[in-house]
Amino acid sequence: MRLLAEPEQSHPEERSARQVEGAPRKSQLEPGDLRAARRSGKAGKVDDGQRHGLREADDRIVSDEKQSGRTHANWEDADCQTPAPLVYHAYLAAKDPWLQRQFHIPLGLGDRPFVVGRRPLAEEGLPPRQPDLLLDDTAPFRLSRNHFIIEKRDRGYHVRDLRSTLGTIVNGVAIGDHFRTDDALLQAGENEVIAGGMDSPFVFSVSIL
């Protein structure tokens, strides 16, 4: 004896949904079609179904732009972005032959402040800053225990005199407590820094590459 399956009872709402899905689609319009119709004076011929399709198309475009991050404001922000600043590398070297006997390999400066100073005598106290480059000198001293500092700021390298006794000369310009300023901006390429006056053996070369 073979049982016959009873026809499936479908809910009225499900039948209505299938009828809508199976019904022929009305002509779809692109978002620009309604604007064109309005300009030509034919906007009244766009029926409710077409307007509904336009709203759905607009919603899809806005949704796609939000997901991709390509909104109009984002495009304007991208146009207004300034290029990243150039990255420079700085090196400190001994320029005087006498000074080259104390250090003969150029030192990379990096981004942190770099202090140059004299090794204190036994009877002298420690300087306020611990020098990164500690050099020997004999009396009468040309180099102070904390003489000058090279620091990177404002996207450039500066030499600042640390209240030394005889001052610092940067590319021919004297800086320090006894001069107009204690700070000098280094230029791209090679710079000359003299600690302790024009006739001092502490002559350095600072290269900004």
ZAMAR-794092 format. One line per 3 residues: their letters; for each residue x, y, z of N, C-alpha, C, CB. Coordinates in Angstrom, 1 decimal. Glycine has a CB too. Layout:
BEGIN
a	X Y Z X Y Z X Y Z X Y Z | ... .
END
This chain:
BEGIN
mrl	0.9 -1.2 0.0 0.0 0.0 0.0 0.9 1.2 0.0 -1.0 0.0 1.2 | 0.7 2.1 -1.0 1.6 3.3 -1.1 0.9 4.5 -0.6 2.0 3.4 -2.6 | 1.6 5.2 0.3 1.0 6.4 0.8 1.3 7.6 -0.1 1.5 6.7 2.3 .
lae	0.3 8.4 -0.3 0.5 9.6 -1.1 0.7 10.8 -0.2 -0.7 9.8 -2.0 | 1.7 11.5 -0.5 2.0 12.7 0.3 1.0 13.8 0.1 3.4 13.3 0.0 | 0.5 14.3 1.2 -0.5 15.4 1.1 0.2 16.6 0.6 -1.2 15.6 2.4 .
peq	-0.5 17.4 -0.2 0.1 18.6 -0.7 0.4 19.6 0.4 -0.9 19.4 -1.7 | 1.6 20.2 0.3 2.1 21.0 1.4 1.3 22.3 1.5 3.6 21.4 1.1 | 0.9 22.5 2.8 0.1 23.7 3.0 1.0 24.9 3.2 -0.8 23.5 4.3 .
shp	0.9 25.8 2.4 1.7 27.0 2.5 1.0 28.2 3.1 2.3 27.4 1.1 | 1.7 28.9 3.9 1.1 30.1 4.6 0.8 31.2 3.6 2.1 30.6 5.7 | -0.3 31.9 3.8 -0.7 32.9 2.8 0.4 33.9 2.6 -1.9 33.6 3.3 .
eer	1.2 34.3 3.7 2.3 35.3 3.5 3.4 34.7 2.6 2.9 35.7 4.8 | 3.7 33.3 2.8 4.7 32.7 2.0 4.3 32.7 0.5 5.0 31.3 2.4 | 3.0 32.4 0.2 2.6 32.4 -1.1 2.7 33.8 -1.7 1.1 31.9 -1.2 .
sar	2.4 34.8 -0.9 2.5 36.2 -1.4 3.9 36.6 -1.7 1.9 37.2 -0.4 | 4.9 36.1 -0.9 6.3 36.4 -1.1 6.8 35.7 -2.4 7.2 35.9 0.1 | 6.3 34.4 -2.6 6.7 33.7 -3.9 6.1 34.4 -5.1 6.3 32.3 -3.8 .
qve	4.9 34.9 -5.0 4.3 35.6 -6.1 5.1 36.8 -6.4 2.9 35.9 -5.8 | 5.6 37.6 -5.4 6.3 38.8 -5.6 7.7 38.4 -6.3 6.6 39.5 -4.4 | 8.3 37.3 -5.8 9.6 36.9 -6.3 9.4 36.5 -7.8 10.3 35.8 -5.5 .
gap	8.3 35.8 -8.1 8.2 35.3 -9.5 7.6 36.3 -10.4 7.3 34.1 -9.5 | 7.1 37.4 -9.9 6.6 38.4 -10.8 7.7 39.1 -11.6 5.8 39.5 -10.0 | 7.4 39.5 -12.8 8.4 40.1 -13.6 8.8 41.5 -13.0 7.8 40.4 -15.1 .
rks	10.1 41.7 -13.0 10.6 43.0 -12.4 10.3 44.2 -13.3 12.1 42.8 -12.2 | 10.0 45.2 -12.6 9.8 46.5 -13.3 11.2 47.0 -13.8 9.1 47.5 -12.5 | 11.1 47.8 -14.8 12.4 48.3 -15.3 13.1 49.1 -14.2 12.2 49.3 -16.5 .
qle	14.5 48.8 -14.1 15.3 49.4 -13.0 15.9 50.6 -13.6 16.3 48.4 -12.5 | 16.0 51.6 -12.7 16.7 52.9 -13.1 17.9 53.1 -12.3 15.7 54.1 -12.9 | 18.9 53.7 -12.9 20.1 54.1 -12.2 19.9 55.4 -11.5 21.3 54.2 -13.2 .
pgd	20.7 55.7 -10.5 20.4 56.9 -9.7 20.4 58.2 -10.6 21.5 57.1 -8.7 | 21.1 58.2 -11.7 21.2 59.4 -12.5 19.9 59.6 -13.4 22.4 59.4 -13.4 | 19.1 58.4 -13.6 18.0 58.5 -14.5 16.9 59.4 -14.0 17.4 57.1 -14.7 .
lra	16.7 59.4 -12.7 15.6 60.3 -12.1 16.0 61.7 -12.3 15.4 59.9 -10.7 | 17.3 62.0 -12.0 17.7 63.4 -12.2 17.6 63.9 -13.6 19.2 63.6 -11.7 | 18.0 63.0 -14.5 17.8 63.3 -15.9 16.4 63.5 -16.3 18.5 62.3 -16.8 .
arr	15.5 62.7 -15.8 14.1 62.9 -16.1 13.6 64.2 -15.5 13.3 61.7 -15.5 | 14.0 64.6 -14.4 13.6 65.8 -13.8 14.0 67.0 -14.6 14.1 66.0 -12.4 | 15.3 66.9 -15.1 15.8 68.0 -15.9 15.0 68.1 -17.3 17.2 67.9 -16.2 .
sgk	14.6 67.0 -17.8 13.9 67.0 -19.1 12.4 67.2 -18.9 14.2 65.7 -19.8 | 11.9 67.4 -17.7 10.5 67.6 -17.5 9.7 66.3 -17.5 10.0 68.5 -18.4 | 10.3 65.2 -17.5 9.6 63.9 -17.6 9.6 63.2 -16.2 10.2 63.0 -18.6 .
agk	9.8 63.9 -15.2 9.9 63.2 -13.9 8.6 62.6 -13.5 10.3 64.2 -12.8 | 7.5 63.1 -14.0 6.2 62.6 -13.7 5.9 61.2 -14.2 5.1 63.5 -14.1 | 6.7 60.7 -15.2 6.6 59.4 -15.8 7.3 58.3 -14.9 7.1 59.4 -17.2 .
vdd	8.0 58.7 -13.9 8.7 57.7 -13.1 7.7 57.2 -12.0 10.0 58.3 -12.4 | 7.4 55.9 -12.1 6.3 55.4 -11.2 7.0 55.1 -9.8 5.7 54.2 -11.8 | 6.1 54.7 -8.9 6.5 54.4 -7.5 7.5 53.3 -7.5 5.3 54.1 -6.7 .
gqr	7.4 52.3 -8.3 8.3 51.1 -8.3 9.7 51.6 -8.7 7.8 50.0 -9.2 | 9.7 52.4 -9.7 11.0 52.9 -10.2 11.7 53.8 -9.1 10.9 53.7 -11.5 | 10.9 54.6 -8.4 11.5 55.5 -7.4 12.0 54.6 -6.2 10.4 56.4 -6.8 .
hgl	11.3 53.5 -5.9 11.8 52.6 -4.9 13.1 51.9 -5.3 10.7 51.5 -4.6 | 13.2 51.6 -6.6 14.5 51.0 -7.1 15.6 52.0 -7.0 14.3 50.6 -8.5 | 15.3 53.3 -7.3 16.3 54.3 -7.2 16.8 54.5 -5.7 15.8 55.7 -7.7 .
rea	15.8 54.5 -4.8 16.2 54.6 -3.4 17.1 53.4 -3.0 15.0 54.7 -2.5 | 16.8 52.2 -3.4 17.6 51.1 -3.1 19.0 51.2 -3.7 17.0 49.8 -3.6 | 19.1 51.7 -5.0 20.4 51.9 -5.6 21.2 52.9 -4.9 20.2 52.3 -7.1 .
ddr	20.6 54.0 -4.4 21.3 55.0 -3.7 21.8 54.5 -2.4 20.4 56.2 -3.4 | 21.0 53.7 -1.7 21.4 53.1 -0.4 22.6 52.1 -0.6 20.2 52.3 0.2 | 22.6 51.4 -1.7 23.7 50.5 -2.0 25.0 51.3 -2.2 23.4 49.6 -3.2 .
ivs	24.9 52.4 -2.9 26.1 53.2 -3.2 26.7 53.8 -1.9 25.8 54.3 -4.2 | 25.8 54.3 -1.1 26.2 54.9 0.2 26.9 53.8 1.1 25.1 55.6 1.0 | 26.2 52.6 1.1 26.8 51.5 1.9 28.1 51.1 1.4 25.8 50.3 1.9 .
dek	28.3 51.0 0.1 29.6 50.6 -0.5 30.7 51.6 -0.2 29.5 50.4 -2.0 | 30.3 52.9 -0.2 31.3 54.0 0.1 31.7 53.9 1.5 30.8 55.3 -0.3 | 30.8 53.7 2.4 31.1 53.6 3.9 32.0 52.4 4.1 29.8 53.5 4.7 .
qsg	31.7 51.2 3.5 32.6 50.1 3.7 34.0 50.2 3.2 31.9 48.8 3.1 | 34.1 50.9 2.0 35.4 51.1 1.5 36.1 52.3 2.0 35.3 51.2 0.0 | 35.4 53.1 2.8 36.1 54.3 3.3 36.3 55.4 2.3 37.4 54.0 3.9 .
rth	35.6 55.3 1.1 35.8 56.3 0.1 34.7 57.3 0.0 36.0 55.6 -1.2 | 34.3 57.9 1.1 33.3 58.9 1.1 33.9 60.2 0.5 32.7 59.1 2.5 | 33.0 61.1 0.2 33.5 62.4 -0.4 34.5 63.1 0.5 32.3 63.3 -0.7 .
anw	34.1 63.1 1.8 35.0 63.7 2.8 36.4 63.1 2.9 34.4 63.7 4.2 | 36.4 61.8 2.8 37.7 61.1 2.8 38.5 61.4 1.6 37.5 59.6 2.9 | 37.9 61.6 0.4 38.7 61.9 -0.7 39.3 63.3 -0.6 37.8 61.9 -2.0 .
eda	38.5 64.3 0.0 39.0 65.6 0.3 40.2 65.6 1.3 37.9 66.5 0.8 | 40.0 64.7 2.3 41.1 64.6 3.3 42.4 64.1 2.6 40.7 63.7 4.4 | 42.2 63.1 1.7 43.4 62.6 1.1 44.1 63.6 0.2 43.0 61.4 0.2 .
dcq	43.3 64.5 -0.4 43.9 65.6 -1.3 44.6 66.6 -0.5 42.8 66.2 -2.1 | 44.2 66.8 0.8 44.8 67.8 1.7 46.0 67.3 2.4 43.7 68.4 2.6 | 46.3 66.0 2.4 47.4 65.5 3.1 48.7 66.0 2.6 47.4 64.0 3.1 .
tpa	49.6 66.4 3.5 50.9 66.9 3.1 51.9 65.7 3.1 51.4 68.0 4.1 | 52.9 65.8 2.2 53.8 64.7 2.2 54.6 64.5 3.5 54.8 64.9 1.0 | 55.0 63.3 3.7 55.8 63.0 5.0 57.1 63.8 4.9 56.0 61.5 5.2 .
plv	57.6 64.3 6.1 58.9 65.0 6.1 60.0 64.0 5.8 59.1 65.6 7.5 | 61.1 64.6 5.2 62.2 63.8 4.9 62.9 63.3 6.1 63.2 64.6 4.0 | 63.5 62.1 6.1 64.2 61.6 7.2 65.7 61.8 7.0 63.8 60.0 7.4 .
yha	66.3 62.5 7.9 67.8 62.8 7.8 68.6 61.9 8.7 68.0 64.3 8.1 | 69.8 61.6 8.4 70.7 60.9 9.2 71.9 61.8 9.5 71.2 59.6 8.6 | 72.3 61.9 10.8 73.4 62.8 11.2 74.6 62.0 11.7 72.9 63.8 12.2 .
yla	75.8 62.4 11.4 77.0 61.8 11.9 78.0 62.8 12.4 77.7 60.9 10.7 | 78.6 62.5 13.6 79.6 63.3 14.2 81.0 62.7 14.0 79.3 63.6 15.7 | 81.9 63.5 13.5 83.3 63.0 13.3 84.3 64.0 13.8 83.5 62.6 11.8 .
akd	85.5 63.6 14.0 86.6 64.5 14.4 87.3 65.0 13.1 87.7 63.7 15.3 | 87.4 66.3 13.1 88.0 66.9 11.9 89.5 67.3 12.1 87.2 68.2 11.5 | 89.8 67.6 13.3 91.2 67.9 13.6 92.0 66.6 13.8 91.3 68.8 14.9 .
pwl	93.3 66.5 13.2 94.1 65.3 13.4 94.4 64.9 14.8 95.4 65.5 12.7 | 94.6 66.0 15.7 94.8 65.7 17.1 93.6 65.0 17.7 95.2 67.0 17.9 | 92.4 65.5 17.4 91.2 65.0 17.9 90.9 63.6 17.4 90.0 66.0 17.6 .
qrq	91.3 63.3 16.2 91.1 62.0 15.6 91.8 60.9 16.4 91.5 62.0 14.2 | 92.8 61.2 17.2 93.4 60.2 18.0 92.5 59.8 19.2 94.8 60.7 18.5 | 91.6 60.6 19.5 90.7 60.2 20.6 89.5 59.4 20.1 90.2 61.5 21.4 .
fhi	89.0 59.8 18.9 87.9 59.0 18.3 88.1 59.2 16.8 86.5 59.4 18.8 | 88.2 58.1 16.1 88.4 58.1 14.6 87.3 57.6 13.8 89.7 57.4 14.3 | 86.3 57.0 14.4 85.1 56.5 13.7 83.9 57.4 13.9 84.8 55.0 14.2 .
plg	83.3 57.8 12.8 82.1 58.7 12.9 81.0 58.1 13.7 81.6 59.1 11.5 | 80.3 58.9 14.5 79.3 58.4 15.4 77.9 58.8 14.8 79.5 59.0 16.8 | 77.0 57.9 14.7 75.7 58.2 14.3 74.9 58.8 15.5 74.9 56.9 13.9 .
lgd	74.2 59.9 15.2 73.5 60.7 16.2 72.1 60.2 16.5 73.5 62.1 15.9 | 71.3 59.8 15.6 70.0 59.3 15.8 69.1 60.5 16.2 70.0 58.3 16.9 | 68.0 60.1 17.0 67.0 61.1 17.4 67.2 61.6 18.8 65.6 60.5 17.2 .
rpf	68.0 61.0 19.6 68.1 61.4 21.0 69.2 62.5 21.1 68.5 60.2 21.9 | 69.1 63.3 22.1 70.2 64.4 22.3 71.5 63.7 22.5 69.8 65.3 23.5 | 72.6 64.4 22.0 73.9 63.9 22.1 74.8 65.0 22.7 74.5 63.4 20.7 .
vvg	75.4 64.7 23.9 76.2 65.7 24.6 77.7 65.4 24.5 75.8 65.6 26.1 | 78.4 66.4 24.2 79.9 66.4 24.1 80.5 67.1 25.2 80.4 66.9 22.7 | 81.4 66.5 25.9 82.0 67.2 27.1 83.4 66.6 27.4 81.1 67.1 28.3 .
rrp	84.0 67.3 28.4 85.4 66.9 28.9 85.3 66.0 30.1 86.2 68.2 29.2 | 86.3 65.1 30.1 86.4 64.2 31.3 86.8 65.0 32.5 87.4 63.1 31.0 | 86.0 65.0 33.6 86.4 65.8 34.8 87.6 65.3 35.5 85.2 65.9 35.7 .
lae	88.3 66.3 36.1 89.4 65.9 36.9 88.9 65.3 38.3 90.3 67.1 37.2 | 89.9 64.7 39.0 89.5 64.0 40.2 88.9 65.0 41.2 90.7 63.4 40.9 | 89.4 66.3 41.3 88.8 67.2 42.2 87.6 67.9 41.7 89.9 68.3 42.5 .
egl	87.2 67.7 40.5 86.0 68.3 40.0 84.8 67.4 40.2 86.2 68.6 38.5 | 83.7 68.1 40.3 82.4 67.3 40.5 81.9 66.9 39.1 81.4 68.2 41.2 | 80.9 66.1 39.1 80.3 65.6 37.9 79.4 66.7 37.3 79.4 64.4 38.2 .
ppr	79.4 66.7 35.9 78.6 67.8 35.2 77.1 67.5 35.4 79.0 67.8 33.7 | 76.3 68.5 35.1 74.8 68.3 35.2 74.3 67.1 34.3 74.1 69.5 34.9 | 75.0 67.0 33.1 74.6 66.0 32.1 75.7 65.0 32.0 74.2 66.6 30.8 .
qpd	75.4 63.7 31.8 76.3 62.7 31.5 76.7 62.8 30.0 75.8 61.3 31.9 | 77.9 63.1 29.6 78.3 63.2 28.2 78.2 61.9 27.5 79.7 63.8 28.0 | 77.7 62.0 26.2 77.7 60.8 25.4 79.1 60.6 24.7 76.6 60.9 24.3 .
lll	79.8 61.7 24.5 81.2 61.6 24.0 82.0 62.3 25.0 81.3 62.3 22.6 | 82.9 61.5 25.7 83.7 62.1 26.8 85.1 62.2 26.3 83.7 61.2 28.1 | 85.7 63.4 26.3 87.0 63.6 25.7 88.0 64.2 26.7 86.9 64.6 24.5 .
ddt	89.3 63.9 26.5 90.3 64.4 27.4 90.8 65.7 26.9 91.5 63.4 27.5 | 91.2 66.6 27.9 91.8 67.9 27.6 92.7 68.2 28.8 90.7 69.0 27.5 | 93.7 69.1 28.5 94.7 69.5 29.5 94.5 71.0 29.7 96.1 69.1 29.0 .
apf	95.0 71.5 30.9 94.9 72.9 31.2 95.9 73.7 30.3 95.2 73.1 32.7 | 95.5 74.9 29.9 94.2 75.5 30.1 93.1 74.9 29.2 94.3 77.0 29.8 | 92.1 74.6 29.9 91.0 73.8 29.2 90.3 74.6 28.1 90.0 73.3 30.2 .
rls	90.1 73.9 27.0 89.3 74.5 25.9 87.9 73.9 26.0 89.9 74.2 24.5 | 87.8 72.7 26.4 86.5 72.0 26.5 85.9 72.0 27.9 86.7 70.6 25.9 | 84.7 72.3 28.0 84.0 72.3 29.3 83.4 70.9 29.5 82.8 73.3 29.3 .
rnh	83.1 70.6 30.8 82.6 69.2 31.1 81.3 68.9 30.4 82.4 69.1 32.6 | 80.4 69.9 30.3 79.3 69.9 29.4 79.5 71.0 28.4 77.9 69.9 30.2 | 79.9 70.7 27.2 80.2 71.8 26.3 79.1 72.1 25.3 81.5 71.5 25.5 .
fii	78.6 71.2 24.5 77.5 71.4 23.6 76.7 70.2 23.4 78.0 72.0 22.2 | 75.5 70.3 22.9 74.6 69.2 22.7 74.1 69.3 21.3 73.4 69.2 23.7 | 73.9 68.2 20.6 73.3 68.1 19.3 72.0 67.4 19.5 74.2 67.4 18.2 .
ekr	70.9 68.1 19.1 69.6 67.5 19.3 68.7 67.7 18.1 68.9 68.2 20.5 | 67.8 66.8 17.9 66.9 66.8 16.7 65.6 67.4 17.2 66.7 65.4 16.1 | 65.1 68.4 16.6 63.8 69.0 16.9 63.4 69.9 15.7 63.9 69.9 18.2 .
drg	62.1 70.1 15.6 61.5 70.8 14.5 62.0 70.2 13.1 61.9 72.3 14.6 | 62.1 68.9 13.1 62.5 68.2 11.9 63.9 68.6 11.4 61.4 68.4 10.8 | 64.7 69.0 12.3 66.1 69.3 11.9 67.0 69.2 13.1 66.2 70.8 11.4 .
yhv	68.3 69.2 12.8 69.3 69.1 13.9 69.9 70.5 14.3 70.5 68.2 13.5 | 70.0 70.6 15.6 70.5 71.9 16.2 71.7 71.6 17.1 69.4 72.6 17.0 | 72.6 72.6 17.1 73.7 72.6 18.1 73.4 73.6 19.2 75.1 72.8 17.5 .
rdl	73.4 73.3 20.4 73.2 74.2 21.5 74.3 74.2 22.5 71.8 73.9 22.2 | 74.8 75.4 22.8 75.9 75.5 23.7 75.4 75.3 25.1 76.7 76.9 23.6 | 76.0 74.5 26.0 75.6 74.2 27.3 76.3 75.1 28.4 75.8 72.8 27.6 .
rst	76.3 76.4 28.1 76.9 77.4 29.0 78.3 77.1 29.3 76.1 77.4 30.4 | 79.0 76.8 28.2 80.5 76.5 28.3 81.2 77.7 28.5 81.0 75.8 26.9 | 82.5 77.6 29.0 83.3 78.7 29.3 83.7 79.6 28.1 84.6 78.3 30.1 .
lgt	84.1 78.9 27.0 84.6 79.6 25.9 83.6 79.6 24.7 85.9 79.0 25.4 | 82.5 79.0 24.8 81.5 79.0 23.7 81.8 78.0 22.6 81.5 80.4 23.1 | 80.9 78.0 21.6 81.0 77.1 20.5 80.8 77.8 19.2 79.9 75.9 20.6 .
ivn	81.5 77.4 18.2 81.4 78.1 16.9 80.8 77.1 15.9 82.8 78.6 16.3 | 79.6 77.4 15.3 78.9 76.6 14.3 78.9 77.2 13.0 77.5 76.3 14.8 | 79.7 76.6 12.0 79.8 77.2 10.7 80.1 78.7 10.7 78.4 77.0 9.9 .
gva	81.1 79.0 11.5 81.6 80.4 11.6 80.9 81.3 12.5 81.6 80.9 10.2 | 79.8 80.9 13.1 78.9 81.7 14.0 79.1 81.3 15.4 77.4 81.7 13.5 | 79.5 82.2 16.3 79.7 81.9 17.7 78.4 81.9 18.4 80.7 82.9 18.3 .
igd	78.2 80.8 19.3 77.0 80.7 20.1 77.5 80.4 21.5 76.0 79.6 19.6 | 76.6 80.8 22.5 77.0 80.6 23.9 76.5 81.7 24.8 78.4 80.4 24.1 | 76.8 81.6 26.1 76.3 82.6 27.0 76.8 84.0 26.7 76.8 82.2 28.4 .
hfr	78.0 84.2 26.1 78.6 85.5 25.8 78.2 86.0 24.4 80.1 85.4 25.9 | 77.3 85.3 23.8 77.0 85.7 22.4 75.4 85.9 22.3 77.5 84.7 21.3 | 75.0 86.3 21.1 73.6 86.6 20.9 72.7 85.5 21.1 73.4 87.2 19.5 .
tdd	73.1 84.3 20.8 72.2 83.1 21.0 73.1 81.9 21.4 71.5 82.8 19.7 | 72.4 80.9 21.9 73.2 79.7 22.3 72.8 78.5 21.4 72.9 79.3 23.8 | 72.1 78.8 20.3 71.5 77.7 19.5 71.8 78.0 18.0 70.0 77.6 19.7 .
all	72.1 77.0 17.2 72.3 77.1 15.8 71.7 75.9 15.1 73.8 77.3 15.5 | 71.0 76.2 14.0 70.5 75.1 13.1 71.5 74.6 12.2 69.2 75.6 12.4 | 71.7 73.3 12.1 72.6 72.7 11.2 72.0 72.6 9.8 73.1 71.3 11.7 .
qag	72.8 72.8 8.8 72.3 72.7 7.4 72.6 71.3 6.8 73.0 73.8 6.5 | 71.9 71.0 5.7 72.1 69.7 5.1 73.5 69.7 4.5 71.1 69.5 3.9 | 74.2 68.5 4.6 75.6 68.4 4.2 76.5 68.4 5.3 75.9 69.5 3.2 .
ene	77.7 69.0 5.1 78.7 69.0 6.2 78.7 70.3 6.9 80.1 68.8 5.6 | 78.8 70.2 8.3 78.9 71.4 9.2 80.1 71.3 10.0 77.6 71.5 10.0 | 80.7 72.5 10.3 81.8 72.5 11.2 81.5 73.1 12.5 83.0 73.4 10.5 .
via	81.8 72.4 13.6 81.6 72.8 14.9 82.9 72.8 15.7 80.5 71.8 15.6 | 83.2 74.0 16.3 84.4 74.1 17.0 84.1 74.4 18.5 85.4 75.3 16.4 | 84.6 73.7 19.4 84.3 73.9 20.8 85.6 74.5 21.5 84.0 72.5 21.5 .
ggm	85.4 75.7 22.0 86.5 76.4 22.7 87.2 77.4 22.0 87.4 75.3 23.1 | 86.7 78.1 21.0 87.4 79.2 20.3 88.0 78.7 19.0 88.4 79.7 21.2 | 88.4 79.8 18.2 88.9 79.5 16.9 90.2 78.7 16.8 89.2 80.8 16.2 .
dsp	91.1 78.8 17.8 92.3 78.1 17.8 92.3 76.8 18.6 93.4 78.9 18.3 | 91.1 76.3 18.9 90.9 75.1 19.7 91.1 73.8 18.8 89.4 75.0 20.3 | 91.7 72.8 19.3 91.8 71.6 18.5 90.5 70.7 18.5 92.9 70.7 19.1 .
fvf	89.5 71.1 19.2 88.3 70.4 19.3 87.4 70.8 18.1 87.5 70.6 20.6 | 87.8 70.4 16.9 87.1 70.7 15.7 86.3 69.5 15.2 88.0 71.3 14.6 | 85.0 69.6 15.1 84.2 68.5 14.7 83.5 68.7 13.3 83.1 68.2 15.7 .
svs	83.2 67.7 12.7 82.4 67.7 11.5 81.0 67.0 11.7 83.1 67.1 10.3 | 79.9 67.7 11.5 78.6 67.1 11.6 78.0 67.0 10.2 77.7 67.9 12.6 | 77.7 65.8 9.7 77.2 65.6 8.4 75.7 65.3 8.5 78.0 64.5 7.6 .
il	74.9 66.0 7.8 73.4 65.8 7.7 73.1 65.2 6.3 72.6 67.1 8.1 | 72.8 64.0 6.3 72.6 63.3 5.0 71.1 63.0 4.7 73.4 62.1 4.9 .
END
